[in-house]
């Protein structure tokens, strides 16, 4: 299966899950788009080079996946396995869910009003997206699409994209003041919370300690 086919398959499964969750809550789910690219892409959020990796652009309601990043995830970052890649896609769709629920908008307003809180708010937003990814992963596990070893792949990927681990890889001094996504331990913790609880309500990173 190609990276394109894999990304599309996972993306569609996650969207199907969230559509059902929104329906159960009496909320209309507006599907996101999947845009795959290599080398760079132009979006309503600006131009993004390949180095940025996968991201979600709220105005476009689209998840942008650099297919080369999915390969690099295994080759260079050390996050191996299909479910490591699935976690990344689920995380980005978590941002779509946040946008539809108005969370992203509220975070943007708070960050504008209190710029000194922008980074901590970003961390909480990213950890919530990790937790929402875990909620979907929980359903994949209950449907027997994955087993414990695949869940471990996702948890290792969450650690690999932690701010502290990325700083270590870059050989720069550890500085949590500049973190925007959370530490490896935090990202694993909230992904695990989503997996164990299996409910979006468990993903209140804004009302809970992120330590």
C-alpha positions, 0 to 999 in steps of 0.5 A: 500500500502506498503512503497516499493510499494509507493516509487516505484509508486512515483519514476516512476511518477517523472522519467516519468515527467523528461524524458518528460522535458528532451525530450522537451529540446532535452536532453537525459534522463538517468533513475535513479535506485531506491534502497530500503533498511533497516538498511544500504547499500553499494554503490559506494559512500561508506557504508551508515548506516540507520541513513543517510536517503535517498540519491542519489549516482551519480556514481551509478545513483541511489536513495537509500531510507531507507524505515524505514526513510519514517516511521520515517519521520512521527513518529519522525520528525513530517512530516506526510502524503503521500506527505511528503514522496513523496517530499523526493523522488522527492528531491533525484531525483532532485539530479539525474537531477543535475548530468545529467545536469552537475551541480553536477560535477561543484559544486564538482570542485568548492568545491575542488578549494575553500574548504571554500565554500563547505558548502554554495555550498552544501546548494545551491545544496540542495535548488535547488533539493528542487525546482526541487522537487517542479516543479514535485509537481506542475505537480502532483497538475495540474493533480489533483493527490494532493490538497492543503493539500498534498502540505502543507504536503510537505512544512512541511516536507521541514521544518522538514529537515531544518538544523536549525530544525535538530539542535534544535531536536538534542539539539545542539547550532545553527550554520549555518556555518556547514549547508549543506542543508539550513534552514527550511525557505530556504527549504520551500521557494525553494520548494514553488518556484518550485511549484508556477513557475512549471519550472526548469528554476526558480530553479537557486539557484546559481544565486539567494539569498538563504536568 
